Amino acid sequence: MLTGEQRIKKLNEQRWLCAYCGRPLDVMTAQSAHKIADTKSNRRKYGNDIVDAYENIAMTHAGKCNDGMNIGFNPGKCTQLINRIREHDTHRGVSK
């Protein structure tokens, strides 16, 4: 889950546009969408560090846009994201 400060940072990075549809977002309605869904099975499979990673979150509208960010059905995309998260953590000096 993102802190309030992280939500604003992510929204600024995305230029206040939905990561799925590209339409404008506002602070009250923007949702944090997990690319690798926040489920018990994903936490067991990938670990909390992956599911909670900043890079695993995108800001979207509710409903279809949030659902559309889920890459869990695509193992290749999951692997690419996990590798990026781990590489980012390595560069920050975070050990796993």
Phi and psi in radians as a Rosetta constraint file:
Dihedral C 1 N 2 CA 2 C 2 CIRCULARHARMONIC -1.457 0.35
Dihedral N 2 CA 2 C 2 N 3 CIRCULARHARMONIC 2.522 0.35
Dihedral C 2 N 3 CA 3 C 3 CIRCULARHARMONIC -1.292 0.35
Dihedral N 3 CA 3 C 3 N 4 CIRCULARHARMONIC 2.939 0.35
Dihedral C 3 N 4 CA 4 C 4 CIRCULARHARMONIC -1.009 0.35
Dihedral N 4 CA 4 C 4 N 5 CIRCULARHARMONIC -0.720 0.35
Dihedral C 4 N 5 CA 5 C 5 CIRCULARHARMONIC -1.132 0.35
Dihedral N 5 CA 5 C 5 N 6 CIRCULARHARMONIC -0.717 0.35
Dihedral C 5 N 6 CA 6 C 6 CIRCULARHARMONIC -1.176 0.35
Dihedral N 6 CA 6 C 6 N 7 CIRCULARHARMONIC -0.638 0.35
Dihedral C 6 N 7 CA 7 C 7 CIRCULARHARMONIC -1.044 0.35
Dihedral N 7 CA 7 C 7 N 8 CIRCULARHARMONIC -0.812 0.35
Dihedral C 7 N 8 CA 8 C 8 CIRCULARHARMONIC -1.129 0.35
Dihedral N 8 CA 8 C 8 N 9 CIRCULARHARMONIC -0.736 0.35
Dihedral C 8 N 9 CA 9 C 9 CIRCULARHARMONIC -1.036 0.35
Dihedral N 9 CA 9 C 9 N 10 CIRCULARHARMONIC -0.813 0.35
Dihedral C 9 N 10 CA 10 C 10 CIRCULARHARMONIC -1.116 0.35
Dihedral N 10 CA 10 C 10 N 11 CIRCULARHARMONIC -0.751 0.35
Dihedral C 10 N 11 CA 11 C 11 CIRCULARHARMONIC -1.065 0.35
Dihedral N 11 CA 11 C 11 N 12 CIRCULARHARMONIC -0.739 0.35
Dihedral C 11 N 12 CA 12 C 12 CIRCULARHARMONIC -1.105 0.35
Dihedral N 12 CA 12 C 12 N 13 CIRCULARHARMONIC -0.743 0.35
Dihedral C 12 N 13 CA 13 C 13 CIRCULARHARMONIC -1.036 0.35
Dihedral N 13 CA 13 C 13 N 14 CIRCULARHARMONIC -0.630 0.35
Dihedral C 13 N 14 CA 14 C 14 CIRCULARHARMONIC -1.572 0.35
Dihedral N 14 CA 14 C 14 N 15 CIRCULARHARMONIC 0.135 0.35
Dihedral C 14 N 15 CA 15 C 15 CIRCULARHARMONIC 0.977 0.35
Dihedral N 15 CA 15 C 15 N 16 CIRCULARHARMONIC 0.582 0.35
Dihedral C 15 N 16 CA 16 C 16 CIRCULARHARMONIC 1.056 0.35
Dihedral N 16 CA 16 C 16 N 17 CIRCULARHARMONIC 0.539 0.35
Dihedral C 16 N 17 CA 17 C 17 CIRCULARHARMONIC -2.007 0.35
Dihedral N 17 CA 17 C 17 N 18 CIRCULARHARMONIC 2.494 0.35
Dihedral C 17 N 18 CA 18 C 18 CIRCULARHARMONIC -1.069 0.35
Dihedral N 18 CA 18 C 18 N 19 CIRCULARHARMONIC 2.294 0.35
Dihedral C 18 N 19 CA 19 C 19 CIRCULARHARMONIC -1.171 0.35
Dihedral N 19 CA 19 C 19 N 20 CIRCULARHARMONIC -0.304 0.35
Dihedral C 19 N 20 CA 20 C 20 CIRCULARHARMONIC -1.696 0.35
Dihedral N 20 CA 20 C 20 N 21 CIRCULARHARMONIC -0.951 0.35
Dihedral C 20 N 21 CA 21 C 21 CIRCULARHARMONIC -1.789 0.35
Dihedral N 21 CA 21 C 21 N 22 CIRCULARHARMONIC -0.271 0.35
Dihedral C 21 N 22 CA 22 C 22 CIRCULARHARMONIC 1.447 0.35
Dihedral N 22 CA 22 C 22 N 23 CIRCULARHARMONIC -0.001 0.35
Dihedral C 22 N 23 CA 23 C 23 CIRCULARHARMONIC -1.405 0.35
Dihedral N 23 CA 23 C 23 N 24 CIRCULARHARMONIC 2.767 0.35
Dihedral C 23 N 24 CA 24 C 24 CIRCULARHARMONIC -1.054 0.35
Dihedral N 24 CA 24 C 24 N 25 CIRCULARHARMONIC 2.573 0.35
Dihedral C 24 N 25 CA 25 C 25 CIRCULARHARMONIC -2.002 0.35
Dihedral N 25 CA 25 C 25 N 26 CIRCULARHARMONIC 2.792 0.35
Dihedral C 25 N 26 CA 26 C 26 CIRCULARHARMONIC -2.269 0.35
Dihedral N 26 CA 26 C 26 N 27 CIRCULARHARMONIC 2.832 0.35
Dihedral C 26 N 27 CA 27 C 27 CIRCULARHARMONIC -1.099 0.35
Dihedral N 27 CA 27 C 27 N 28 CIRCULARHARMONIC -0.497 0.35
Dihedral C 27 N 28 CA 28 C 28 CIRCULARHARMONIC -1.391 0.35
Dihedral N 28 CA 28 C 28 N 29 CIRCULARHARMONIC -0.538 0.35
Dihedral C 28 N 29 CA 29 C 29 CIRCULARHARMONIC -1.887 0.35
Dihedral N 29 CA 29 C 29 N 30 CIRCULARHARMONIC -0.211 0.35
Dihedral C 29 N 30 CA 30 C 30 CIRCULARHARMONIC -1.124 0.35
Dihedral N 30 CA 30 C 30 N 31 CIRCULARHARMONIC 2.400 0.35
Dihedral C 30 N 31 CA 31 C 31 CIRCULARHARMONIC -2.037 0.35
Dihedral N 31 CA 31 C 31 N 32 CIRCULARHARMONIC 2.612 0.35
Dihedral C 31 N 32 CA 32 C 32 CIRCULARHARMONIC -1.493 0.35
Dihedral N 32 CA 32 C 32 N 33 CIRCULARHARMONIC 2.031 0.35
Dihedral C 32 N 33 CA 33 C 33 CIRCULARHARMONIC -1.858 0.35
Dihedral N 33 CA 33 C 33 N 34 CIRCULARHARMONIC 2.208 0.35
Dihedral C 33 N 34 CA 34 C 34 CIRCULARHARMONIC -1.420 0.35
Dihedral N 34 CA 34 C 34 N 35 CIRCULARHARMONIC 2.256 0.35
Dihedral C 34 N 35 CA 35 C 35 CIRCULARHARMONIC -1.248 0.35
Dihedral N 35 CA 35 C 35 N 36 CIRCULARHARMONIC -0.818 0.35
Dihedral C 35 N 36 CA 36 C 36 CIRCULARHARMONIC -1.686 0.35
Dihedral N 36 CA 36 C 36 N 37 CIRCULARHARMONIC 1.948 0.35
Dihedral C 36 N 37 CA 37 C 37 CIRCULARHARMONIC -0.984 0.35
Dihedral N 37 CA 37 C 37 N 38 CIRCULARHARMONIC 2.584 0.35
Dihedral C 37 N 38 CA 38 C 38 CIRCULARHARMONIC -1.455 0.35
Dihedral N 38 CA 38 C 38 N 39 CIRCULARHARMONIC 1.445 0.35
Dihedral C 38 N 39 CA 39 C 39 CIRCULARHARMONIC -2.206 0.35
Dihedral N 39 CA 39 C 39 N 40 CIRCULARHARMONIC 2.783 0.35
Dihedral C 39 N 40 CA 40 C 40 CIRCULARHARMONIC -1.030 0.35
Dihedral N 40 CA 40 C 40 N 41 CIRCULARHARMONIC -0.741 0.35
Dihedral C 40 N 41 CA 41 C 41 CIRCULARHARMONIC -1.153 0.35
Dihedral N 41 CA 41 C 41 N 42 CIRCULARHARMONIC -0.671 0.35
Dihedral C 41 N 42 CA 42 C 42 CIRCULARHARMONIC -1.210 0.35
Dihedral N 42 CA 42 C 42 N 43 CIRCULARHARMONIC -0.613 0.35
Dihedral C 42 N 43 CA 43 C 43 CIRCULARHARMONIC -1.136 0.35
Dihedral N 43 CA 43 C 43 N 44 CIRCULARHARMONIC -0.670 0.35
Dihedral C 43 N 44 CA 44 C 44 CIRCULARHARMONIC -1.198 0.35
Dihedral N 44 CA 44 C 44 N 45 CIRCULARHARMONIC -0.759 0.35
Dihedral C 44 N 45 CA 45 C 45 CIRCULARHARMONIC -1.245 0.35
Dihedral N 45 CA 45 C 45 N 46 CIRCULARHARMONIC -0.825 0.35
Dihedral C 45 N 46 CA 46 C 46 CIRCULARHARMONIC -1.841 0.35
Dihedral N 46 CA 46 C 46 N 47 CIRCULARHARMONIC -0.421 0.35
Dihedral C 46 N 47 CA 47 C 47 CIRCULARHARMONIC 1.708 0.35
Dihedral N 47 CA 47 C 47 N 48 CIRCULARHARMONIC 2.687 0.35
Dihedral C 47 N 48 CA 48 C 48 CIRCULARHARMONIC -1.064 0.35
Dihedral N 48 CA 48 C 48 N 49 CIRCULARHARMONIC -0.621 0.35
Dihedral C 48 N 49 CA 49 C 49 CIRCULARHARMONIC -1.085 0.35
Dihedral N 49 CA 49 C 49 N 50 CIRCULARHARMONIC -0.587 0.35
Dihedral C 49 N 50 CA 50 C 50 CIRCULARHARMONIC -1.352 0.35
Dihedral N 50 CA 50 C 50 N 51 CIRCULARHARMONIC -0.881 0.35
Dihedral C 50 N 51 CA 51 C 51 CIRCULARHARMONIC -1.074 0.35
Dihedral N 51 CA 51 C 51 N 52 CIRCULARHARMONIC -0.664 0.35
Dihedral C 51 N 52 CA 52 C 52 CIRCULARHARMONIC -1.552 0.35
Dihedral N 52 CA 52 C 52 N 53 CIRCULARHARMONIC -0.035 0.35
Dihedral C 52 N 53 CA 53 C 53 CIRCULARHARMONIC -1.079 0.35
Dihedral N 53 CA 53 C 53 N 54 CIRCULARHARMONIC 2.452 0.35
Dihedral C 53 N 54 CA 54 C 54 CIRCULARHARMONIC -0.956 0.35
Dihedral N 54 CA 54 C 54 N 55 CIRCULARHARMONIC -0.675 0.35
Dihedral C 54 N 55 CA 55 C 55 CIRCULARHARMONIC -1.212 0.35
Dihedral N 55 CA 55 C 55 N 56 CIRCULARHARMONIC -0.297 0.35
Dihedral C 55 N 56 CA 56 C 56 CIRCULARHARMONIC -1.500 0.35
Dihedral N 56 CA 56 C 56 N 57 CIRCULARHARMONIC -0.026 0.35
Dihedral C 56 N 57 CA 57 C 57 CIRCULARHARMONIC -1.944 0.35
Dihedral N 57 CA 57 C 57 N 58 CIRCULARHARMONIC 2.424 0.35
Dihedral C 57 N 58 CA 58 C 58 CIRCULARHARMONIC -2.322 0.35
Dihedral N 58 CA 58 C 58 N 59 CIRCULARHARMONIC 2.595 0.35
Dihedral C 58 N 59 CA 59 C 59 CIRCULARHARMONIC -1.590 0.35
Dihedral N 59 CA 59 C 59 N 60 CIRCULARHARMONIC 2.292 0.35
Dihedral C 59 N 60 CA 60 C 60 CIRCULARHARMONIC -2.501 0.35
Dihedral N 60 CA 60 C 60 N 61 CIRCULARHARMONIC 3.059 0.35
Dihedral C 60 N 61 CA 61 C 61 CIRCULARHARMONIC -1.359 0.35
Dihedral N 61 CA 61 C 61 N 62 CIRCULARHARMONIC 2.880 0.35
Dihedral C 61 N 62 CA 62 C 62 CIRCULARHARMONIC -1.222 0.35
Dihedral N 62 CA 62 C 62 N 63 CIRCULARHARMONIC 2.893 0.35
Dihedral C 62 N 63 CA 63 C 63 CIRCULARHARMONIC 1.278 0.35
Dihedral N 63 CA 63 C 63 N 64 CIRCULARHARMONIC -2.153 0.35
Dihedral C 63 N 64 CA 64 C 64 CIRCULARHARMONIC -0.977 0.35
Dihedral N 64 CA 64 C 64 N 65 CIRCULARHARMONIC -0.733 0.35
Dihedral C 64 N 65 CA 65 C 65 CIRCULARHARMONIC -1.145 0.35
Dihedral N 65 CA 65 C 65 N 66 CIRCULARHARMONIC -0.803 0.35
Dihedral C 65 N 66 CA 66 C 66 CIRCULARHARMONIC -1.067 0.35
Dihedral N 66 CA 66 C 66 N 67 CIRCULARHARMONIC -0.851 0.35
Dihedral C 66 N 67 CA 67 C 67 CIRCULARHARMONIC -1.055 0.35
Dihedral N 67 CA 67 C 67 N 68 CIRCULARHARMONIC -0.626 0.35
Dihedral C 67 N 68 CA 68 C 68 CIRCULARHARMONIC -1.176 0.35
Dihedral N 68 CA 68 C 68 N 69 CIRCULARHARMONIC -0.282 0.35
Dihedral C 68 N 69 CA 69 C 69 CIRCULARHARMONIC -1.407 0.35
Dihedral N 69 CA 69 C 69 N 70 CIRCULARHARMONIC -0.219 0.35
Dihedral C 69 N 70 CA 70 C 70 CIRCULARHARMONIC -1.150 0.35
Dihedral N 70 CA 70 C 70 N 71 CIRCULARHARMONIC 2.105 0.35
Dihedral C 70 N 71 CA 71 C 71 CIRCULARHARMONIC -1.870 0.35
Dihedral N 71 CA 71 C 71 N 72 CIRCULARHARMONIC 0.172 0.35
Dihedral C 71 N 72 CA 72 C 72 CIRCULARHARMONIC -1.030 0.35
Dihedral N 72 CA 72 C 72 N 73 CIRCULARHARMONIC -0.430 0.35
Dihedral C 72 N 73 CA 73 C 73 CIRCULARHARMONIC -1.412 0.35
Dihedral N 73 CA 73 C 73 N 74 CIRCULARHARMONIC -0.102 0.35
Dihedral C 73 N 74 CA 74 C 74 CIRCULARHARMONIC -2.113 0.35
Dihedral N 74 CA 74 C 74 N 75 CIRCULARHARMONIC 1.610 0.35
Dihedral C 74 N 75 CA 75 C 75 CIRCULARHARMONIC -0.975 0.35
Dihedral N 75 CA 75 C 75 N 76 CIRCULARHARMONIC -0.603 0.35
Dihedral C 75 N 76 CA 76 C 76 CIRCULARHARMONIC -1.114 0.35
Dihedral N 76 CA 76 C 76 N 77 CIRCULARHARMONIC -0.783 0.35
Dihedral C 76 N 77 CA 77 C 77 CIRCULARHARMONIC -1.155 0.35
Dihedral N 77 CA 77 C 77 N 78 CIRCULARHARMONIC -0.674 0.35
Dihedral C 77 N 78 CA 78 C 78 CIRCULARHARMONIC -1.049 0.35
Dihedral N 78 CA 78 C 78 N 79 CIRCULARHARMONIC -0.819 0.35
Dihedral C 78 N 79 CA 79 C 79 CIRCULARHARMONIC -1.068 0.35
Dihedral N 79 CA 79 C 79 N 80 CIRCULARHARMONIC -0.766 0.35
Dihedral C 79 N 80 CA 80 C 80 CIRCULARHARMONIC -1.055 0.35
Dihedral N 80 CA 80 C 80 N 81 CIRCULARHARMONIC -0.790 0.35
Dihedral C 80 N 81 CA 81 C 81 CIRCULARHARMONIC -1.127 0.35
Dihedral N 81 CA 81 C 81 N 82 CIRCULARHARMONIC -0.784 0.35
Dihedral C 81 N 82 CA 82 C 82 CIRCULARHARMONIC -1.048 0.35
Dihedral N 82 CA 82 C 82 N 83 CIRCULARHARMONIC -0.758 0.35
Dihedral C 82 N 83 CA 83 C 83 CIRCULARHARMONIC -1.084 0.35
Dihedral N 83 CA 83 C 83 N 84 CIRCULARHARMONIC -0.712 0.35
Dihedral C 83 N 84 CA 84 C 84 CIRCULARHARMONIC -1.116 0.35
Dihedral N 84 CA 84 C 84 N 85 CIRCULARHARMONIC -0.725 0.35
Dihedral C 84 N 85 CA 85 C 85 CIRCULARHARMONIC -1.099 0.35
Dihedral N 85 CA 85 C 85 N 86 CIRCULARHARMONIC -0.821 0.35
Dihedral C 85 N 86 CA 86 C 86 CIRCULARHARMONIC -1.148 0.35
Dihedral N 86 CA 86 C 86 N 87 CIRCULARHARMONIC -0.682 0.35
Dihedral C 86 N 87 CA 87 C 87 CIRCULARHARMONIC -1.129 0.35
Dihedral N 87 CA 87 C 87 N 88 CIRCULARHARMONIC -0.739 0.35
Dihedral C 87 N 88 CA 88 C 88 CIRCULARHARMONIC -1.071 0.35
Dihedral N 88 CA 88 C 88 N 89 CIRCULARHARMONIC -0.771 0.35
Dihedral C 88 N 89 CA 89 C 89 CIRCULARHARMONIC -1.103 0.35
Dihedral N 89 CA 89 C 89 N 90 CIRCULARHARMONIC -0.669 0.35
Dihedral C 89 N 90 CA 90 C 90 CIRCULARHARMONIC -1.086 0.35
Dihedral N 90 CA 90 C 90 N 91 CIRCULARHARMONIC -0.746 0.35
Dihedral C 90 N 91 CA 91 C 91 CIRCULARHARMONIC -1.178 0.35
Dihedral N 91 CA 91 C 91 N 92 CIRCULARHARMONIC -0.478 0.35
Dihedral C 91 N 92 CA 92 C 92 CIRCULARHARMONIC -1.491 0.35
Dihedral N 92 CA 92 C 92 N 93 CIRCULARHARMONIC -0.120 0.35
Dihedral C 92 N 93 CA 93 C 93 CIRCULARHARMONIC 1.490 0.35
Dihedral N 93 CA 93 C 93 N 94 CIRCULARHARMONIC 0.324 0.35
Dihedral C 93 N 94 CA 94 C 94 CIRCULARHARMONIC -1.529 0.35
Dihedral N 94 CA 94 C 94 N 95 CIRCULARHARMONIC 2.207 0.35
Dihedral C 94 N 95 CA 95 C 95 CIRCULARHARMONIC -1.759 0.35
Dihedral N 95 CA 95 C 95 N 96 CIRCULARHARMONIC 2.594 0.35
